[in-house]
Amino acid sequence: MSLFGEFTIPAEKLALQYTLEELPEMVIEIERVVATDEFLTPYFWASGDDLEEFEAVSESDPTVHNLRRLDDFERSTLFRADWTENIETIVYAYTQVGATILEATGQYDEWNLCMRFDEHEDLHQFQHYCDEQEISFQLTRLHELTQPRTGSQYGLTAKQYDALVTAYEMEYFSSGDMTLADVAAELDITPQSLSKLLHRAYQTLVEQTLVVNSQ
């Protein structure tokens, strides 16, 4: 039975530690991850007041290479980069355990991860690996796929579920009078963050319902 685990881990156990320390107000949100035998290549959003400084500092960060700017919005930018250090935990999760990173946010001294494990044993293997590698982490939430009246049975994270339900309850999808900014204000996030949450939620719902059922 699938499990959803939410963790916090120290910033030094993943990439961009130097950048996050130098720019404590910057927030990194992973969009999706491509894993190979040698590199972990995430697409991620960087949000903050000075994205030019973020790019400059990242050039001196030894944990990332080949940083590329892809899309720009008012206060956030989509990047792609190769992570070359401190990625053992996540690579292991992809290649050995088969876990999936649903959400990852880094700021200053820690990363918050939401991961999906196919079985309880996969979670135990992941925890055992972290203990062996002396990677400290804190499990903040654990729930199963069959939990009723949540979006977890469709692979949604808690934030994605809240965004979809709030937008629905505010008639964002059915009323031309309700704007993205209105829903974002209700959730106390930026319109850009809400747009990203809804985009990822739509993709997950299609993957877990239409695509799966058509196979």
Buried (B, 14 or more C-beta within 10 A) or exposed (E): EBBBBBBBBBBBBBBBBBBBBBBEEBBBBBBEBEBEEEBBBBBBBBBBEEBEBBBEBBEEBEBBBEBEEEEEBEBBBBBBBBBBEBBBBBBBBBEEBBBBBBBBBBBBEBBBBBBBBBEEEBBEBBBEBBEEEEBEBEEEEEBEBEEEEBBBBBBBBBBBBBBBEBBEEBEBEEEEEBEBEBBBEBBEBBBBBBBBBBEBBEEBBEEBEEEEEEE
